[in-house]
Amino acid sequence: MRRYNFIVERGLSVRPNQSYSGPGARFETWLLWLVGVFLRPFAYRGIGTLSRHLGRRAFRAQNHVVVPLFRKSLIDIELGDYYWSRLLFADFEYEPEVARVLAAYLKPDSVFLDLGANIGYWSIFASEIIADPKRIVTVEGGHLTFERLSRNAAINHHPFTAIHGAVAARAGETVSFVTEGGHAGARIAGSDERFKDTQRTETVATCSIDALMAAIETTKETPVVIKLDVEGAEVPALMGAKETLRRTGILIIYEDHGADRDCTVSRHVIEDMGFDVYMIDGGGPPVKATLDAIAASKTDPLK
């Protein structure tokens, strides 16, 4: 059985505990931290590239550390993971606009659906507000990423319900799930033409928002918050939420990618669903948006 040897205090110190890795991970952590001291003024831009390079060359890509997160939680990260290695730094803010919205709208009696959860960052966040693990449902499609998600559930004493699946219009089917390009861009095959002919796919069972909600004991007044990050499959996912969308008190956080000049997801939400949309980019309060305003905000196709 693999054991923890230490926990890294985020950007501050190292204290004894348990870890998946040995001295190599300890040294790699401190090397990243030292470089991070110089990259801090630039929001740690470049740390991800360095961590990926170290994981491929000098160290094992699977070196793990566990770092404190939020007020009382932990998160296990792979040091060679360009996406999450920045969590080594206590003052790094991951998607601060999402944090502001969740902090404002999540209540102890809320239901939170974390769809496209990756390693569970936002589910861990929600668990510090919602005590009932049955009311936090976390879905991730990639097999290896789901293993990491499950690991983070375990080290936090299973504060949420983790499901290995792909969110789609109908539950109980199977789809090809693309893992090419890394966990941050994993998606259902066909939702992005770039990965249409890729060989790096997995077969994953589908679930729907309505099916997930049907398994949770709620009333019509129960507030529901959905974080939808399914890389191009947002519209089919929302089509599987017809019953859920009839509820009052529902908030959906989704991404409208800069490369989509037609604003496909926002157009569906506004025109087909009849919902109001608020932009939460930047540090100000959410601003009600039109399709024209959303399109005008897309100055970077990578965001």
MOPEJO-V827993 format. One record per residue. N is the residue number from 0. RES is the residue in one small letter. D_FIRST is the distance of its C-alpha to the first C-alpha in Angstrom with 1 decimal. Layout:
n=N res=RES d_first=D_FIRST
n=N res=RES d_first=D_FIRST
This chain:
n=0 res=m d_first=0.0
n=1 res=r d_first=3.8
n=2 res=r d_first=6.4
n=3 res=y d_first=10.1
n=4 res=n d_first=12.7
n=5 res=f d_first=15.9
n=6 res=i d_first=17.9
n=7 res=v d_first=21.0
n=8 res=e d_first=24.1
n=9 res=r d_first=26.0
n=10 res=g d_first=28.3
n=11 res=l d_first=28.8
n=12 res=s d_first=26.4
n=13 res=v d_first=22.9
n=14 res=r d_first=21.6
n=15 res=p d_first=18.6
n=16 res=n d_first=15.7
n=17 res=q d_first=12.2
n=18 res=s d_first=11.6
n=19 res=y d_first=9.7
n=20 res=s d_first=12.1
n=21 res=g d_first=13.8
n=22 res=p d_first=17.6
n=23 res=g d_first=18.6
n=24 res=a d_first=17.7
n=25 res=r d_first=19.5
n=26 res=f d_first=22.5
n=27 res=e d_first=22.7
n=28 res=t d_first=22.7
n=29 res=w d_first=25.6
n=30 res=l d_first=27.4
n=31 res=l d_first=27.4
n=32 res=w d_first=28.5
n=33 res=l d_first=31.3
n=34 res=v d_first=32.6
n=35 res=g d_first=32.4
n=36 res=v d_first=34.8
n=37 res=f d_first=37.4
n=38 res=l d_first=36.6
n=39 res=r d_first=36.7
n=40 res=p d_first=40.5
n=41 res=f d_first=39.7
n=42 res=a d_first=37.1
n=43 res=y d_first=34.4
n=44 res=r d_first=35.8
n=45 res=g d_first=34.3
n=46 res=i d_first=30.9
n=47 res=g d_first=29.4
n=48 res=t d_first=31.0
n=49 res=l d_first=29.8
n=50 res=s d_first=26.2
n=51 res=r d_first=26.4
n=52 res=h d_first=28.2
n=53 res=l d_first=25.7
n=54 res=g d_first=22.8
n=55 res=r d_first=24.8
n=56 res=r d_first=26.2
n=57 res=a d_first=24.9
n=58 res=f d_first=21.3
n=59 res=r d_first=18.5
n=60 res=a d_first=19.4
n=61 res=q d_first=15.9
n=62 res=n d_first=15.7
n=63 res=h d_first=14.9
n=64 res=v d_first=16.4
n=65 res=v d_first=17.0
n=66 res=v d_first=20.7
n=67 res=p d_first=22.9
n=68 res=l d_first=25.0
n=69 res=f d_first=28.3
n=70 res=r d_first=29.0
n=71 res=k d_first=25.8
n=72 res=s d_first=23.1
n=73 res=l d_first=20.3
n=74 res=i d_first=19.5
n=75 res=d d_first=16.7
n=76 res=i d_first=18.6
n=77 res=e d_first=18.2
n=78 res=l d_first=20.5
n=79 res=g d_first=22.0
n=80 res=d d_first=23.0
n=81 res=y d_first=26.8
n=82 res=y d_first=27.2
n=83 res=w d_first=24.8
n=84 res=s d_first=24.6
n=85 res=r d_first=27.8
n=86 res=l d_first=26.0
n=87 res=l d_first=25.2
n=88 res=f d_first=28.9
n=89 res=a d_first=29.9
n=90 res=d d_first=33.3
n=91 res=f d_first=32.3
n=92 res=e d_first=33.6
n=93 res=y d_first=32.0
n=94 res=e d_first=34.7
n=95 res=p d_first=36.7
n=96 res=e d_first=39.2
n=97 res=v d_first=36.7
n=98 res=a d_first=35.4
n=99 res=r d_first=39.0
n=100 res=v d_first=39.7
n=101 res=l d_first=36.6
n=102 res=a d_first=37.3
n=103 res=a d_first=40.9
n=104 res=y d_first=40.4
n=105 res=l d_first=37.2
n=106 res=k d_first=38.0
n=107 res=p d_first=36.1
n=108 res=d d_first=37.5
n=109 res=s d_first=36.9
n=110 res=v d_first=34.9
n=111 res=f d_first=33.0
n=112 res=l d_first=32.1
n=113 res=d d_first=30.0
n=114 res=l d_first=30.7
n=115 res=g d_first=29.2
n=116 res=a d_first=26.6
n=117 res=n d_first=24.6
n=118 res=i d_first=21.5
n=119 res=g d_first=23.2
n=120 res=y d_first=25.2
n=121 res=w d_first=28.3
n=122 res=s d_first=26.5
n=123 res=i d_first=24.9
n=124 res=f d_first=28.5
n=125 res=a d_first=29.9
n=126 res=s d_first=27.6
n=127 res=e d_first=29.2
n=128 res=i d_first=32.5
n=129 res=i d_first=31.7
n=130 res=a d_first=29.9
n=131 res=d d_first=29.6
n=132 res=p d_first=26.6
n=133 res=k d_first=28.7
n=134 res=r d_first=31.2
n=135 res=i d_first=29.0
n=136 res=v d_first=28.2
n=137 res=t d_first=26.2
n=138 res=v d_first=26.7
n=139 res=e d_first=25.2
n=140 res=g d_first=25.9
n=141 res=g d_first=23.8
n=142 res=h d_first=20.7
n=143 res=l d_first=18.6
n=144 res=t d_first=20.2
n=145 res=f d_first=19.5
n=146 res=e d_first=15.8
n=147 res=r d_first=16.3
n=148 res=l d_first=18.7
n=149 res=s d_first=16.3
n=150 res=r d_first=13.8
n=151 res=n d_first=16.9
n=152 res=a d_first=17.9
n=153 res=a d_first=14.8
n=154 res=i d_first=14.9
n=155 res=n d_first=18.6
n=156 res=h d_first=18.3
n=157 res=h d_first=19.6
n=158 res=p d_first=23.1
n=159 res=f d_first=24.1
n=160 res=t d_first=24.1
n=161 res=a d_first=22.5
n=162 res=i d_first=24.2
n=163 res=h d_first=23.5
n=164 res=g d_first=27.1
n=165 res=a d_first=30.2
n=166 res=v d_first=33.0
n=167 res=a d_first=36.3
n=168 res=a d_first=39.7
n=169 res=r d_first=38.7
n=170 res=a d_first=35.6
n=171 res=g d_first=34.4
n=172 res=e d_first=35.0
n=173 res=t d_first=32.9
n=174 res=v d_first=33.3
n=175 res=s d_first=32.3
n=176 res=f d_first=30.1
n=177 res=v d_first=30.5
n=178 res=t d_first=27.7
n=179 res=e d_first=29.9
n=180 res=g d_first=30.5
n=181 res=g d_first=27.2
n=182 res=h d_first=25.7
n=183 res=a d_first=28.7
n=184 res=g d_first=31.1
n=185 res=a d_first=29.4
n=186 res=r d_first=32.0
n=187 res=i d_first=33.5
n=188 res=a d_first=35.4
n=189 res=g d_first=39.1
n=190 res=s d_first=38.8
n=191 res=d d_first=39.4
n=192 res=e d_first=41.6
n=193 res=r d_first=39.8
n=194 res=f d_first=36.9
n=195 res=k d_first=39.1
n=196 res=d d_first=38.6
n=197 res=t d_first=35.1
n=198 res=q d_first=32.8
n=199 res=r d_first=29.5
n=200 res=t d_first=29.4
n=201 res=e d_first=27.3
n=202 res=t d_first=28.7
n=203 res=v d_first=28.0
n=204 res=a d_first=29.6
n=205 res=t d_first=32.1
n=206 res=c d_first=32.6
n=207 res=s d_first=35.6
n=208 res=i d_first=36.4
n=209 res=d d_first=38.6
n=210 res=a d_first=36.1
n=211 res=l d_first=33.5
n=212 res=m d_first=36.2
n=213 res=a d_first=37.3
n=214 res=a d_first=34.0
n=215 res=i d_first=34.4
n=216 res=e d_first=36.9
n=217 res=t d_first=39.4
n=218 res=t d_first=43.1
n=219 res=k d_first=45.4
n=220 res=e d_first=45.5
n=221 res=t d_first=41.7
n=222 res=p d_first=41.2
n=223 res=v d_first=38.9
n=224 res=v d_first=37.4
n=225 res=i d_first=36.1
n=226 res=k d_first=34.5
n=227 res=l d_first=35.1
n=228 res=d d_first=33.6
n=229 res=v d_first=33.6
n=230 res=e d_first=35.1
n=231 res=g d_first=38.4
n=232 res=a d_first=37.8
n=233 res=e d_first=39.1
n=234 res=v d_first=42.3
n=235 res=p d_first=40.9
n=236 res=a d_first=38.3
n=237 res=l d_first=41.3
n=238 res=m d_first=43.2
n=239 res=g d_first=40.6
n=240 res=a d_first=41.3
n=241 res=k d_first=44.9
n=242 res=e d_first=44.5
n=243 res=t d_first=42.3
n=244 res=l d_first=44.8
n=245 res=r d_first=47.6
n=246 res=r d_first=46.0
n=247 res=t d_first=47.3
n=248 res=g d_first=45.2
n=249 res=i d_first=43.0
n=250 res=l d_first=41.8
n=251 res=i d_first=40.2
n=252 res=i d_first=38.8
n=253 res=y d_first=38.8
n=254 res=e d_first=39.3
n=255 res=d d_first=42.5
n=256 res=h d_first=41.9
n=257 res=g d_first=44.5
n=258 res=a d_first=44.8
n=259 res=d d_first=46.1
n=260 res=r d_first=49.7
n=261 res=d d_first=50.6
n=262 res=c d_first=48.3
n=263 res=t d_first=47.1
n=264 res=v d_first=44.8
n=265 res=s d_first=47.1
n=266 res=r d_first=50.1
n=267 res=h d_first=48.4
n=268 res=v d_first=47.5
n=269 res=i d_first=51.0
n=270 res=e d_first=53.2
n=271 res=d d_first=51.5
n=272 res=m d_first=49.5
n=273 res=g d_first=52.1
n=274 res=f d_first=49.7
n=275 res=d d_first=50.5
n=276 res=v d_first=48.3
n=277 res=y d_first=47.7
n=278 res=m d_first=46.5
n=279 res=i d_first=44.0
n=280 res=d d_first=43.8
n=281 res=g d_first=44.5
n=282 res=g d_first=44.8
n=283 res=g d_first=47.7
n=284 res=p d_first=47.8
n=285 res=p d_first=47.3
n=286 res=v d_first=50.5
n=287 res=k d_first=51.8
n=288 res=a d_first=52.0
n=289 res=t d_first=54.1
n=290 res=l d_first=53.1
n=291 res=d d_first=55.4
n=292 res=a d_first=53.7
n=293 res=i d_first=50.2
n=294 res=a d_first=51.5
n=295 res=a d_first=53.2
n=296 res=s d_first=50.0
n=297 res=k d_first=48.3
n=298 res=t d_first=49.1
n=299 res=d d_first=45.8
n=300 res=p d_first=44.6
n=301 res=l d_first=41.0
n=302 res=k d_first=40.8
